[in-house]
Amino acid sequence: MKNNYQRKLIQSAVISTVLGSGIALAGPVEVTPAPPIEVPSEDVVSGSFNLDYNSHFFSYGLDVWGDGDDAFQMGFYPSAELAFALPAGFSATVGVWAEVHEKTGATTTIGGNIQEIDIYAGLAYTHGNFTVGATYQNWFYLSDVEDILDITFSYDTFLSPSFTIHNRIDAGAANDEGTILVLGLEHGFEAGPVSFSIPFAVGYFLDDNFHSAGADDGFGYATLGLQASVPLSSLIGDAYGDWSLNAGVTLYVTDDGVIPNNPEDTFVATNIGLGLSF
């Protein structure tokens, strides 16, 4: 929900007389008006809501459900996030993400076809174009919880470079425990009403045995994608919010020494979905 602010300026003069004393004040007592409330240049509270369908669940190099070359067996991945602009360059986020499908090998203990629910909260500080942030996450699946702490550095310039230190603090039901370094780059451009982005990422594992026993450390994966987004306001109007249609493809390249259980070391994934920003 976007917040609107109104400025109020109250000026008053008080004339006092001491009754019964015969003494009167020489004139009005002037009260200094309160300074106007500053109107933030951006929304204090903003958010997003996404209804995504993805062919693969790719978790830091791991093709979780072994979809391999199958780029069209979709799972449903809804998510929502709220962001809060705080004073002095700080901001906070809270969000939730879910995985819903009945793919081969999927065994849920959450209910229905819900395989996983993740919740997270983050705090970031921005100075000029530079941002540093920390995000704590709980991943709920298989009657257990995996705990993650991400430290991310980013710079708002050409190719939007970012560097994430991904720490699995508690592996929960998985073998995943340790640290991955992730370098990200992204280039965006527009063609008419369509916004395109080309994201790239590479992950380096600091610990062996991360996704499975016997796995090596070192380079684990690289991804290269092409994403497109089309606003839907011209079709449905602004009264329903800022909706968009999003779709894309992503090439994944993984190292079988670091991530040995993927059915394919190189594969392509697809995604499509609806997004709402407010």
N, C-alpha and C positions, 0 to 999 in steps of 0.2 A: 504494500500500500504506500502510495506516495504521500508525503506530508506537505501541507501548505502552511505557511507562516504569515501572520499579520503583525504589522508593527503598530504599537500603541505608545503614544506620547501624552502624558498627563501633566498638565501645568495647573498649579493652584496658588492662590494667595490667601493668607489667613490674617484676619484683623481681630485682635483680641482686646478686650476691655476688662479690667478688674472691677467687677461689680462691688459696690459698697465701699470701695476704697477711695473713689474719686480720682483715681490715677488711671490714665489712659495711655496706651502705647503710642508712640509718636507716629507710627504708620504701619502699613501692611508688612507682614513677615513673609519674605519670598522663599518658597520651597524649590530647591534645584530639581528639575525634572530628571527622571531616570533615563539612562542612555537607551537608545532604541535596541531592540533585540536583533542580533545579526542573523540574516537569512542565509542558510547554507547554500553554497553554489551548486551542490549536488544533493540528491535525495538522501536523507538520513537513513531510511529503510528502503531497501530494494530487494528483489528476489527473482527466482526463476523456477519454472516447473516444466519438466520434460517427460515425454512419452516416447521412448526410443525402442526400436527393434534392431537387434544386432545379430549377425550370423555367428559370431564367436564371443566367448568370454575369455579375454586375453588379460592375464594377471601377471604383469612384470615378466613377460617372456613365456609364460606357461599357457598353452592352449588347454584350458581347464577341462572341457568336455570332449576333447579329441576330435573336433570337427574337421581338422585338416583342410582338404580341398573343397569341402562343402561350404559354399559361400551363401547359401540361401535357406538353411535351416534356422529360422529366426527364434530368438528368445526375447522376452519383453523385459525392459530395464527402465522402470520409472524412477524419477528422482525429483527432489525439491530442495531449494536452498534459500536462506535469508541472509542478507548482508547488512551490516550496520556501520555507518560512518561514525567514528568516535573522534573526540577532540585530539589535537596535536599530531595529526597525521596517522592515527591508529584506525584500524577497522577490524570488525569481527564477523565471522560467518558461522552458521550452523546449518546442517543439512542431513538428508537421509537418502539412501539409494537402495533399490531392491532388485532382485533377480527372480524372474518368474518364467518357468517353462517345464516341460516334461521330456527333455532330451534323454537319449540312451545313457544309462549310468547315473542319472540324477536321482538322488535319494534324499527326500526332504524330511526334516523333523520339525519344521516350522508350521506347516499347514498348507493343504492344497498343493499347488505347484510352486510355492514360494521356496526357492533354494537358499536364498541368503538375504539378509537385511543389514545394511551398514549405516551407522550414524557417526557424525563427526562434528567437531567444533574447532575453529581456528582463530588466531589473532595475528594481525600483520601490521607492519609499520612502513609507511611510504615517505621518502624524502626525495623530492624532485622526481626523477624517472626511476629511482631505485626502490625496490620493495623487498623486504625480508619478512617471512611469515613462518608460523609453526601450526601444524594441524594434527590434532589427536583423533584417532579413529578406532571404533570398535566394529569388527566384522563378525556378525552372528551367523553361524552355519553349523550343521551337524552337532547340535546341542552343546556347542562350545563357542568361545569368543577369542578371536585373534586381535591383538592390540598392536597398533601402528602409530608411530610418530614421524611425520614428515617435516623436514626443515627445507624451505624453498627460498632461493634468491632469484630475482628477476629484474630485468632492465628494459624499460619501455623505449626501444629504439629499433632500428632496422633489424628484421628477422626475430625480434622479440625474444632474445636469449633468456633461458631459465636454467637453473641448476638445482636439483632436488636430492636431498639425502634421505632416502627411504629406509626407515628403521623398523623391522619387525621385532617388537619387544617381547611378545608372547605368541608363540606359534599356534596356540589353540589346538584345533583338530588337525592341523596340517604339519608338515615337516619344515615349513618356512620360518626360519629365524636367522637374523643377520641384517646386513646392510647392503643396499644397492645405490649406486650413484647414477643419476639420470640427467643427461644433458638434453634440453629441448630447444628447438628453433621453430619459428612459424612465420610464413609470409602470407599476407592477405591482400586481396585486390577485388575490384568490383567490375562487373560487366552488366550494364543496365541495372535492373532491380536485384540482380543476383549477386550475393557476396560469396567469394571463394576464399578458402584458406588452404595452405599446403603445410601441414605440420610434420615435423621430423623429430625423432627421439632415438637415443641410444642408451642402453643400460649396461653398467659394469658392476659385477658382483664382487664384493670384498670378501665374502665368505664362501667356502665350499659347502657341499651338502645342503644347499639352500632349498631347492624344490624337491630334491630326492637324495637319498644316501648314495654316496659315491660320485656325486656331481662335482665338477671343478669350479674354481672361481675364475674371474676374468670377464671378458666380453660375453654378454649373454644374449642380447637381441638389439635389433634396430627396426624402426618403423618409419614408413613414408606414406602419407595419405593425401587425398584430395577431397575436401569437404565443400558443400554448397548449401546456401541458406537463402530462401525466398520469403519475403514478408507476405502475410496473408491479409493485411489490413485493407487492401484494395478490393478484396473479395467479400470479407465479412464485416468490414468497418472497424472503427476504433473502440466501439462500445464494449467489445468482448475482450479487449486487451491487445497487447502486442504479440500476436501469434506469428510463428514462422514454420515453414516446412524445410526440414534439413535432411540431407542425404550425402553419402560418400562411400569411398572405397579406401582400404588401407592395405599396404603390402607389409608383411611381417617376415623378417629374417632372423632365425634363432640359431644358436650354437648348440649342437647335440651333446657336447661335452659338459656344458654348464646346465643345460635344460634337456636331459636325455629322454624324457617321456612323451614329447610331442610326436604325433604320427607323421608330421611333415616338418622339415626345418624351414621351408619357405612356403608361404601360403597367402591368399588374399581374403580379406574379410569385407563385408558390406554392412551398411547401416542406413536406416531411414527412421524419421520420427517427427513429432510436433514439439515445438518449444514455445513457452509463454514467458515473457519478461515483464516485470512490473516494478 
